[in-house]
Amino acid sequence: MKMDGRSVDSTGTRLVALGLGDHAVAGSRRCQRGGMGAVEDARYGGVDLCPWGKFDRATLMAYSLLFHLIDVGAVAAVLWDRFLTPSQRNVISAGFEVPQEQARSLVSFLAAMHDIGKLIPNFQFCEPSARIRLGDDLLADTGPVVNVPHARASMHAGLRLLGELGFAVGGNDSPAVRAAQCLGGHHGRFLQLDVDGAASGRRAQAALGGSVWQDLRRRYTRLLWHLFGVDEAPGRMSAEAAVLITGLTMVADRVASQRRYWVPNAHTPSFAAAEHYSHARQQAEEEVERLGLARFVLDQVPFTIAHPGLKVPNALQSSVMEELPRLVAERGSGIVVVTDAMGAGKSVTALEMARIFNEHCGTQGVTWLLPATAAADQAYEVLDRYVRAHQPEYAPVTLVHHHSDLNEAYTNRRLSPADTSVLDGPADDPFANEQDDLLAGDETEYGPGTAGPDRWLRGRDHALLAQYTVTTTDQAQMAVLPVRHSALRMLALSGKTVVIDEAHALDPFSQLQLLRLLNWLGALNSPVVLLSATMPASTSTELVRAYLSGAGRTGLHSVSFTPGYPGWLFADAATATAHHMSEPAQSEQRAAQRRTARIRIRPVTYRRLGQAGRSVEAGERLAVIADVLQPVIRYGGCAVVTCATVADAQDAYEYLRRIWTGPPHDLVLVHSRVRERRRQNTLGNLRHELGPVGPRPARRIFVTTSLLDVSLDIDVDLMVSDLASLARLLQRLGRLGRFARRWTGQDRRPAWWDRDTSPTLTVLHPVNSRGATALPPGWGTVEPSVTLHETARLLPDLEKELLVVPDDVQPLVEQVHGVTSGFAAETMRLQQLAAAHQTRTSRQQQLSAIHLIPPPKRVSSLADLHRQHLTTTQAATRPGVQPRRLLPCYRGPDGTLTLDAAGLLPLPDQKHLSPRHLRSILEHTLPVPAAWVARASVPHQPPASWKQHPLLADTLLLPTEPVTRKSEHEKGQCFGHHWLRMDEELGLLHHKQQ
């Protein structure tokens, strides 16, 4: 009796009546090459179903390989209908040069073929309990068993099989080669295919089994070709289409490989292949819907409903709503640049632009990219509120960054090795996707109401697949790096409107990666919206050109793409024509947003606080900070002190604490080198207390770093800042009296606030004894020294008269940050600094270019996208070595390590860590530069069980010994030349021994 793909039917066999139309019969005849045809193989008992594709070690249950292939193809077909957007389907069908219905069949067929490489002796013999299923004919024709990973076997075997079906076999860009590479790339990396070498018929037969194995692979292939209704092979296959198809195959494979998806099928009575296909289509429909992958359309609602709290759109938003729909309807997709003053409503503008693009360009949803996690957390709240305002039945909104596990919106989610979006996917082994998910049957939706994402969408890099996603820019940058599953990231980004906030805020290293990402998005016809308050004209032009180049436009080297300030510019992908905001609307927006501010310069002497007893002299930086804050200290109000480095923020806070006479909670320190939970809570409180609607405290002073520089909707009455680049100072100025117009008539300001006097930003200018700029050690690593010197030279002129926002913003940005800036040539010192900065910039760009994948038009072999083997933990999206995670803990008298000083929370050390334990560990960690802990010793190593968990494998311990808690002057733990100590109030203290 022949074993089938499910359990053995001991009661006998049963025939399945197949209703086959003329089209199916004709298709089956085209598949026949002698012997049985596809129709016969589809019937019960028609083809050997013994080879296994999935195996459950817990129950020793095997699942037919053919049925798994059908499952994945069926899921891919449903994903084509329900997940892919019209724009993505257009890219794929254009890449094949076939109608969309035929493209759908081809995609389903190729997805089903992904594991054809499992039909080889090496894979089938790797599990003895499943091997016994194989028939005598396969066992007799085994030959030498060669160790070939099944993904590579799929590529090598697939090349010949696809060629037999009419795919042209030729160079790297031939349809057969690229389609075979799609099969081999479904585990995350595209592999090089040697047509005349390892993939040749002779080599393949020697490594992948004899003629019986090859014949069965051929019958499986023709059966899949028949079941998915493919008419003929395509004449070409573009690189863009190949990437999207591979990404879709990854998603389909993950859906169909869930244990709870296939194990029930393996327990049901026997089916024929055709009957199973009918069942698989229904199951795929239900599962795609259940996982939240089905696309949806938000109902149209009035502006005031979509954006709660706003009564009418401002002039810029009205211009977009009136002018952009006609342009997009006529010209199609493209890229938009929006520049406006800080706090003028660019986020609302971006959402309205996304709505217009999605209506006219065949895209659905939004991916919102931001440079920092704090900004992403706030943007998540904005996007979540926007989606909820449309009252959908189910609309998942996801947040993706390396701290998102600790965001309040994601509480109670399971943290498992498969739940991180920043680590590699499964290894290339037969059981990589068969991990027993303890919550596999849990359909509980977490998060706030209808916008809460399903657990599957939270896991791993699945979160990027949600229709509405907020993420940090580095997560998107990895789509253009040679990391595993980059095709899935590209699939997730394409088909939606991509909003890139604070597009100016990246360093040259990251900027080059953003340019390459824009190039790919242009090739994939995905609309892009760039937002910035301080973007130089040269930067906006460079970004727009990169996008248009990807869309196939040439001859743009002499064309400038500058939107004006405030304003917007739309460059359509079809013609590269720039369409600007109308002049009357621009003037109206400028007049409506116009306000004045004052920048005040205070020369200071920079000295670290040092020992606790040191007296601070007049004129020192710390004394001047205290002096400027006197109105808030005495009479109340809200202020922010923004420091250049964490060490400077700790000094400022500690000095202010000495002279503080008010309640302790009114003075708050917030920076990145504190435990994650404290950082999240403090930032959340800050956004709430200083936001537009929350109850405003009578007095609060936040001492912080550049952590608050981007995309935070907060308002302060007074601000003090260390010297920073002019762009950063203007960003900080945007939080000074930000809600003055909104709060007209409300008593929300302190008594000393003068409504008729412009709010003042005080900038601390470090000088030497001669009054010249003297940058403290370490400040030049935060921002380029030449930019700080240029800003310092410009500030005295700004102090002489009021700054008018938005009128003065763009000219000031160009003076310091534009390519026409002349400051660098004014003195020999500035010339030297500018030359050094240019050298560093070139070095960063060269290092960044080393790992970049090529633009689509330069892709020959798909293996060009993975010439280097980087993991997502190794991939650099910023210059320098990636940070390490440090876990401050406490050692008790008996040597036991605990998470708390009281010794009540022992350090978890067990093979299987529960979600509660994982969250508890992560909440206590903090990032540190890798150089600080490069010479970690044995006491700093985590428990051995943590090395098996990707979220904890890179963690080091910082144990606080009992003696350290008795003495404030202990140096802490030694890591080579670096000494680290965790202070519960100040955060991590660092000292480098010279």
Stockholm file with secondary structure:
# STOCKHOLM 1.0

chainA/1-994         MKMDGRSVDSTGTRLVALGLGDHAVAGSRRCQRGGMGAVEDARYGGVDLCPWGKFDRATLMAYSLLFHLIDVGAVAAVLWDRFLTPSQRNVISAGFEVPQEQARSLVSFLAAMHDIGKLIPNFQFCEPSARIRLGDDLLADTGPVVNVPHARASMHAGLRLLGELGFAVGGNDSPAVRAAQCLGGHHGRFLQLDVDGAASGRRAQAALGGSVWQDLRRRYTRLLWHLFGVDEAPGRMSAEAAVLITGLTMVADRVASQRRYWVPNAHTPSFAAAEHYSHARQQAEEEVERLGLARFVLDQVPFTIAHPGLKVPNALQSSVMEELPRLVAERGSGIVVVTDAMGAGKSVTALEMARIFNEHCGTQGVTWLLPATAAADQAYEVLDRYVRAHQPEYAPVTLVHHHSDLNEAYTNRRLSPADTSVLDGPADDPFANEQDDLLAGDETEYGPGTAGPDRWLRGRDHALLAQYTVTTTDQAQMAVLPVRHSALRMLALSGKTVVIDEAHALDPFSQLQLLRLLNWLGALNSPVVLLSATMPASTSTELVRAYLSGAGRTGLHSVSFTPGYPGWLFADAATATAHHMSEPAQSEQRAAQRRTARIRIRPVTYRRLGQAGRSVEAGERLAVIADVLQPVIRYGGCAVVTCATVADAQDAYEYLRRIWTGPPHDLVLVHSRVRERRRQNTLGNLRHELGPVGPRPARRIFVTTSLLDVSLDIDVDLMVSDLASLARLLQRLGRLGRFARRWTGQDRRPAWWDRDTSPTLTVLHPVNSRGATALPPGWGTVEPSVTLHETARLLPDLEKELLVVPDDVQPLVEQVHGVTSGFAAETMRLQQLAAAHQTRTSRQQQLSAIHLIPPPKRVSSLADLHRQHLTTTQAATRPGVQPRRLLPCYRGPDGTLTLDAAGLLPLPDQKHLSPRHLRSILEHTLPVPAAWVARASVPHQPPASWKQHPLLADTLLLPTEPVTRKSEHEKGQCFGHHWLRMDEELGLLHHKQQ
#=GR chainA/1-994 SS CCCCSSSCCTTCCCCCCCCCCHHHHHHHHHHCSSSSCHHHHHSTTSSCCCSEEEEETTTTEEEEHHHHHHHHHHHHHHHHHHTSCHHHHHHHHHHHTSCHHHHHHHHHHHHHGGGGGGSSHHHHTSSHHHHTTSCHHHHHTCCSCCCCCHHHHHHHHHHHHHHHTTCCCCSTTSHHHHHHHHHHGGGSCCCCCCTTTTTSHHHHHHHHCCHHHHHHHHHHHHHHHHHTTCCSCCSCCCHHHHHHHHHHHHHHHHHHTCHHHHHHHHHSCCCCHHHHHHHHHHHHHHHHHHTTCSCCCCCCCCHHHHSTTCSSCCHHHHHHHHHHHHHHHHHCSEEEEEECCTTSCHHHHHHHHHHHHHHHSSCCSEEEEESSHHHHHHHHHHHHHHHHHTCCSCCCEEEESTTGGGSGGGTTCCCCTTCCTTSCCCCSSTTTTCCCCTTTTCCCCCSSGGGCCCHHHHSGGGGGGSSEEEEEHHHHHGGGSSBTTHHHHHHHHTTSEEEETTTTCCCHHHHHHHHHHHHHHHHTTCCEEEEESSCCHHHHHHHHHHHHHHTTCCCCTTCCCCCCSSEEEEEETTTCCEEECCHHHHHHHHHHHCEEEEEEEEEEBCCCCCSTTCCCCTTBHHHHHHHHTHHHHHHCEEEEEECSSHHHHHHHHHHHHHHCCSCGGGEEECCSSSCHHHHHHHHHHHHHHSSSSSCCCSEEEEEECGGGSSSCCCCBSEEEEESCCHHHHHHHHTTBTTTTTTTTTCCCSCTTCCTTSCCEEEEEEEBCTTSCBCCCTTHHHHSCHHHHHHHHHHHHHHHTSCEEETTTHHHHHHHHHSTTCCGGGSSHHHHHHHHHHHHHHHHHHHHHHHHCCCCGGGCSSGGGGGSSCBCTTTCCSSSSCCCEEEEEEEECTTSCEESSTTSCSBCCCCSSCCHHHHHHHHHTCEEECGGGGTTCCGGGCCCGGGGGSTTTTTEEEEEECHHHHHCTTCCCEEETTEEEEEETTTEEEEEECC
#=GC SS_cons         CCCCSSSCCTTCCCCCCCCCCHHHHHHHHHHCSSSSCHHHHHSTTSSCCCSEEEEETTTTEEEEHHHHHHHHHHHHHHHHHHTSCHHHHHHHHHHHTSCHHHHHHHHHHHHHGGGGGGSSHHHHTSSHHHHTTSCHHHHHTCCSCCCCCHHHHHHHHHHHHHHHTTCCCCSTTSHHHHHHHHHHGGGSCCCCCCTTTTTSHHHHHHHHCCHHHHHHHHHHHHHHHHHTTCCSCCSCCCHHHHHHHHHHHHHHHHHHTCHHHHHHHHHSCCCCHHHHHHHHHHHHHHHHHHTTCSCCCCCCCCHHHHSTTCSSCCHHHHHHHHHHHHHHHHHCSEEEEEECCTTSCHHHHHHHHHHHHHHHSSCCSEEEEESSHHHHHHHHHHHHHHHHHTCCSCCCEEEESTTGGGSGGGTTCCCCTTCCTTSCCCCSSTTTTCCCCTTTTCCCCCSSGGGCCCHHHHSGGGGGGSSEEEEEHHHHHGGGSSBTTHHHHHHHHTTSEEEETTTTCCCHHHHHHHHHHHHHHHHTTCCEEEEESSCCHHHHHHHHHHHHHHTTCCCCTTCCCCCCSSEEEEEETTTCCEEECCHHHHHHHHHHHCEEEEEEEEEEBCCCCCSTTCCCCTTBHHHHHHHHTHHHHHHCEEEEEECSSHHHHHHHHHHHHHHCCSCGGGEEECCSSSCHHHHHHHHHHHHHHSSSSSCCCSEEEEEECGGGSSSCCCCBSEEEEESCCHHHHHHHHTTBTTTTTTTTTCCCSCTTCCTTSCCEEEEEEEBCTTSCBCCCTTHHHHSCHHHHHHHHHHHHHHHTSCEEETTTHHHHHHHHHSTTCCGGGSSHHHHHHHHHHHHHHHHHHHHHHHHCCCCGGGCSSGGGGGSSCBCTTTCCSSSSCCCEEEEEEEECTTSCEESSTTSCSBCCCCSSCCHHHHHHHHHTCEEECGGGGTTCCGGGCCCGGGGGSTTTTTEEEEEECHHHHHCTTCCCEEETTEEEEEETTTEEEEEECC
//
